């Protein structure tokens, strides 16, 4: 390098350029002058309205530490010979094979090309450029930095798009559930943000849904964070006023009032129209560059179409909620008439505990929850004289009672609806025993559906922990002793083990659902 190419400066505590979201460049070289010259040559560098943030390392070991601390380094200007003749090559290998970082661009710089021949290095190491220090003039350094940053930018955008598409594809198979809609919105926001140049902070704000829980309609409807990214992640359920303030908040209100898009230098707010609801807002901040006409068109497409997903989910959810409420009301009415001491709320929580630990998926757990209240529906077919008899039942009466399992199945069978199919199976089989001594069919072991095994155990647990007309409520310790004594006999041993392993949670459930009501019948 000659003085005509570079102006050397004193190695002092120079000020580093820190623009918003600067590109990070790691300079790895054991010569302090190289660090100083590199910073001086690129001191006024700007690419896509972002400057450079220089990070210095003077050895291969220090470079590895800096790379661990900074995951978003765009370029590594890497010397080959430092504490060892191949220290730089080891750093390159560390980046690709230990950190599994395929995004950072590596430019190898060497003052001794003979020790690391270009052909061998290019073939054997995943580096992106190879330069001799003597050929890197200020202009050439500027040019190679521009070209490399473009490459890095495009790779990051592609990766963000890949992640966004992955979320959209993963959620599309089951879009009409709240959890999938969250992934869907998150994926679209991630893609949109990356297409706008890598915006990291974004939030989708709606009056329709508050985080994982629906909110009651009110006038005026509150605006709630549904999904956030970057600075706004983990803020689901927060009110708009708690997330943005000042000029940004006023822009949000203006976008909602005008039902349009507000563009500012560092952020934008887009109104997302709805046919049935108040509408929602997309808020993007920390815009890395001025938006082009194409960018604005993408935002318009997003704002015009994304709310359709919300409208559909809300319509579908309303149908599902109506169905769920009807089943719950029918089940509660049955329990009120047939067995007042049954605590469906407690049974529901215990079934969820056992089912989750056993490995049932979200869909199967929901079916179990909805079918649970109908498990004793067959008792509607029993004579009132038996249902209301206060004393001990005769042998014939007990036999009659056992018929309620088949009666319940006959009432519910024949439906194509998964909920009623599950309810029919549970109504028939929840009195089957693991050892085959149950009724009505004498099924054994895993021939009994897991739903029936779960409710069979929970039904007995609830009967023992509750006060009945012929007995006081048992303490939890006594209940568990009885259940453990029937492990592998009446009950699935795996489910008994799960119940024992979660006694703290069981205790919390029992305390939260304590009920002293006495039943009319207890079978």
N, C-alpha and C positions, 0 to 999 in steps of 0.2 A: 504494500500500500504506500502511496506517495502523498506528500502534503497537498498536491493539486487535487487529489481525489477526496481526501478527508481533512477536516480541520480538527486537530487534536485539542482537547481542553483539559484543564486541571481536573483531577479526580476528586471533586468536591461534592458536597451535599446538594446537588442540583435539584431544582424543583421538577417533579414529574407531572406530566399533563394528565389530568383526571377529568375527562368529559363524562357525560352521562353514559353508562354502559360502554366503557372503552373496550377496544379489542386488547386482549392480554397477550403480550409477547414475552416469552421466557428466553433470556440471553444466558447461555451456558458457555463460559470461557474462563480459563485461569489467568488471563491477562486483563487487568483492570482497564487498560487503554481501549480495548475492544468494546467493553461495555459503554465507556464514555463516548466513543466515536459513533457507535450504533445509535445511542440516544440522541446525539447531536444531529446526525444525518436525518433522523426521522422525527425531529422535534416538532415540526409543523405539519406532520402527516395527518390527514383526515380522509376517511373512507366511509361513505354513507353517513355522513354527519357525525361520525364517531372517531375519537382520537385513539391514541395508544396508551396502554398502561404497561410499563416495563417492570419485569421481575428479574432479578439478577441471581445467578448461582455461579460459584467459582470452582466447582468440582462436580464430578459425577454424582457423588453421594448427596451433596446439597441439592442438586437438580432433582433427584428422586424425591427428596423431602418436599420441595416446592410443588412438584407435580401431584403429590398426595394432597397438599393443602389447597390447590387450585384445580378444580375439575374442568374449568372453562377456558383453559389456555388455548388460544387459537394457533399460535406459531411457536415453535422452538427453534431458535438459532443456535445450533449445537456444534461445539468444537469437538474434534475427534480425540486429540492428544491432550490429556490433562494430568491427573495424578498417575494414570497409567497410559500406555500407548493406545489402548482401545476403550478408554473410559466413556467416550461419547457413544461408541457403538453399543456398549452395555446399557446406556441410558435409552437409546432407541429401542433396544430389545425389551427393556423394562416397560416402556410406554405401551408397546403393542401386546406383549405377552403376559405381563403381570398385572398391569392396570386395565388391560383389555380396552385401551383407548384407541379407537380407529378414526377419531375425528380430528384430533390435533395434528396439524401439518408440521413435518420435521424437515428443516433445511440444514443439511450438514455443511459446516464450514471448517476447512482445514488449512493450516499453513504448511503442512507437509504431505502433499498428495501422494507421494510415493509410499507412505506407510499405510495408507488406506486407499488403494486403487479404486477409481470411480466405478469401473465395471463390476468389480467384486462386491462393492458396497451396495450398489443398486440391485444386484441380483440376490444378495443374501439378507438384506435388511429392508424393512418396509419404511423407507424414507421417501420424501416427496421431491427433494431437489438436492443437488450436490454442487457446492461452490468452493473454489479456491479463494482464500482471503484476498489474494492479490488481484483477483478479477472483480471483487465486489466494490465498485465505485459507489459514490453516493447515489447516482442516478440508477445504477443497476440494483442497488439495495432497495430503493424506492419501488422500482418496477417489479422485482420479485415479491416484495411485500404485498403490493396491490394484487398481483396474480394469485398469490397463495391465500390471501384473505377472501378473495372471491370463491376460491375452491372450498375453503372452510365454511363460508356462509352457505353455499349451496348444499353442502353435506349436512349441515345442521338443519336447514329447512327441510331437506328430504327426510331426515330422521324424525323431525317433529310431525311431518305429514304422515309418516309411517305409524307413529304412535297414535296420532289422531284417527287414522283409518282403522287401526287395530281396535281402538275403543268402540268405534262406530260399528264395525263388523261383529265384535263380541256382543254388543247390545242389541243388534238388529234382529236376532233370532227370537228375542223375548222383549221387544221394544215396549209393549204396553204394560210395563211394571215400573214402579217408581225407581227401583234400583237401576234398571236398565236405562231408563230415561236420563238418570244422572250421568251414566257413562256416555250415553249418546251426546248429551249437551257438552260434557267435558271434552269429548273427542272433537266435536265441531269447533268449539272455542280454541282448542289447541291447534287445529289445522288453520283456522282463520288467523290466529295470532302469528303463526309461523309464516304464512303467506304475506303478511304485512311487514315482514322483515325481522321477525323474532320477538315480537312483543311478549313480555313475560307476565304482565299483570292484566288479568281480565276477570270479569265477574258478570254472571247472568242473574238479573234481578226480576222477580215476578210477584204478582199478587195472588197467583193461583196456588202455589205450593210453598211451604216453609220447610226447607230441609227435608228430613225423612218423614215429617208429619204434615198432614193437611191442616189448613187453618180455617176457622169459621169465617164465612163471608161477613163483612162489616162495611159500614159506610162512614168514612171512605175506606176502601180496601188498603191495607198496609202493603208496602212494597218490601219484599223479603229476598235475601240472597238465596238463590237456589244452588248455584255452583260457582266456585271461584278458582282462580289459577294464580300462581305466584304470590304476590302480596295479599291476595284475597282468598287464598286457600284456607280451609278450616274455619270459614266464617259463615257456613250454611245456617240459615235460620235467623241471622242478624238483620235488623231493620236497616233500610237504606240510609237513614240519618245517622246510624252508628258506624257506617262503613265509609261514606264520603261526606265532605263538608265544604263550606265556602262556595267558591265559584263552581266547583265540580258538582256539588249538590244542586245548585241553581240550574246548571246545564241539564241535569237529570230531570228536574221538574219541567224545564222548558221543552225537552224532547217529549216528555209524556203529554204535555199540554198541546203541543203542535203536531204530535204523532209523526215526527220526522227524525232526522239525524243531525246532531250538533257536532261540528268539527272544530276542534281547537288545536293549538300547536302540539301539545303533548298528550292529548287524550281525545276520545270521541265517545258520544252516547248515541245509541241507535234505538229507536222505538220499534218494538216487534209487535205487529198488529195481531189481534185475536178476534175471532168472530163471536165468541161467547163470554170472554172475560175482559178485564180492564186492559190487558196487554202487558208486555214485559219490556225490560230494558237490557241492552247489552252495553257494558261499560268497559272500554279498553284504555289503559293508561300507559305512560312510558313509551309512546310511539317512537321507534328508532329513526324514522325519517318522514319526510313529507309524503303524504298519500298521493298516489297517482290516480288517474281516472279509472284504471283497472281495479285498483284497491277499493275505491268507493263503490264500484259496481258489485264487487264481491260482498261488501258489507250490506248493500241494498238487497241482494239475493238472500243473504242470511236472515236479515230482519224481516223479510217478506214471507219466508218459508219455515223458519224454525218454530214459530209459535203454533204451526199446524200440529206438530208433535204434541205440544201441550194440550191443545184442544182435544185431540184424540185420546190422550191418556186420561184426561179429566172425564170425558164421556164414558170411557171404558171403566174407569175407577168408580164412577157413580153407579154403574150397573153392578159391578162386583160388590160394592158396599151394600147396595139394596139386597142383593142375594144373601150376603153374609148376615145382615141384620135380620132378615126373615127367618133364616135357619136358627139363629141365636134365640130369637123370640119364641119360635116353636119349641126349641129344646128347653128353654127356661120354663115355658108353660108346662111341658111334660114333667119336668122335675118338680115343679111346684105342686102338681096334681098327684104325682106318683111317689115322690120321695123327697120330702121337704128338707131332709138333712143333707142331701147331696150338695156339695159345693163345687159347681161347675167351674167357677173361676179358679179354684185351687187345683182341680183336676186338669184344667187347661195348662196351667203353669208347670205342673209336674210332668204332664205328657210332653211338653216342649223341652223340658230339661232332659228327660230320658231320650227322646227322639233325637235331639241335637247331639248328645254325647254318643248315641249309637251310630250316628252318621247319616241320618236322614237329611235330604236336601230341603231347601226352602219351600219348594213346591209341595213336597210330601208332608212337611210339617203343617203347611197351610191346610191341606186336605184333612189331616188328622184333627186340626183345631175345629174346622167347620163340621166335621162328622161327629165329633165327640158328643154334643148335646142330644143326639138321636140314638145313642147306644142302648137305651132302655125303652125305645118306642114300642116294643112288643108287649109291654105290660098293659097297653091300652086294650089288649084282647083278653085280659084276665078278668074274672068275675069280681065285682065290687066286694063281695063277701070275703074273698081272699085278700084283696088289697087292703081292706079296712079292718081285718081281724087283728085284735091287739095281742092275743096270746100265741102259744106255740102252734105251728101248722102240723096237720096230720101228714102221714106218709103220702096219701093220695093228693093232698093239697100241695105238698112239696113237688111232686111229680108234675102237677098242673103248672106250678110256677116255672118249672124248667122249660115249659113249652114256649115261654115268652121269647126265647132266643130265635126259634124258628118262626114265630109269629112276626117278629121284627124284621127278619130277613124277607119274608113274603110281602110285607108292606112296602119295602124299599127296593126289592130286586126288579130287574127289567129295564132300569133307566140307562141311558147312554151317558148321563152326566157323571163325571169322575167323583164328585162330592157324594152323590147318592149311591154310587157303586161302593165307595169306601164305607159309607154309613151302613149299608146293607151287610157287608162283610163283618164289620165290627159288631153290629147288633146280634149277629148269629154266633160269632166265635169268641167273644170276650170272656166267656166262662169256660173255655177249653184250658186244660192243664198241660204243663210241659211234659209230665210223665204219662199223659194219655188218659187220665182218670177224670177229665172234665166232661162237659156236655155242650152241645147236643150230639156231636159226631165222634167224640173220643179221639180227636186229633192229637198228635204228639210232636213235641220238639218244634223244629223249624217248619213243619207242615202247617203250623199255626201262623198266620200272617203277622208280621211284626207290629202292625197297628193294633191288632187284637191282643197281642201279648202285652203291649204297653198299657192299653186301657184296662186290661184284666188286672195288672199289678196296681195301677193307680186307683182303680175302683175299690179294691180291697183296702189299700192304704187309707183312702178317704173314709171308708166305713169304720175302720178301727180308730182313726184319729178324731172322729166326730162322736158326739153324744147321740145315742139311739134310745128308742123307747124301752129297751130291755137292758141297757148298759150305759155307764158313763163313758166319756171320751177317754181313750187310753193316752198315756204320755208317749212321746215320740220314742223313747228308749224301748218301751214294751212293744210298740208297733213294729219297730225294726227287729226285735228279737223274734217276733212271730213270723215276719216276712223272711228273715234269714233261715229260720227253721224249715221253711217251705221252699227254699232255694233248690232248684233242680227237681222239685216235686210239682208244686202248683205253678211256680214262676220260672221264667227264663233266667238262668244263673247270671248271664251277662248283664241283664237289666238290674238284677239285685245288686251286683257289684257296682254298677253305676250309681244306684241309689245310695249305697253305703259311702262311696267315694265323694258324694256331693251333699253330705249331711248338713254342712253349713248353709248351702243354698236351700235345701229342703226346710230347714228350720226357719229361714227367712220367709219362705212361701207360706208355711203354716201360720206364722205370726201375722203375716199381712192379710190372711184370708180366714181368720178365726171366725167360726160360726157355731153358735150353740143351738141352732134350730133342731127340733126333733122330727124324725121322718114318720110317715105313715107305714111305709114298708121298707125293708132292708134286705134285699136279695141281690 
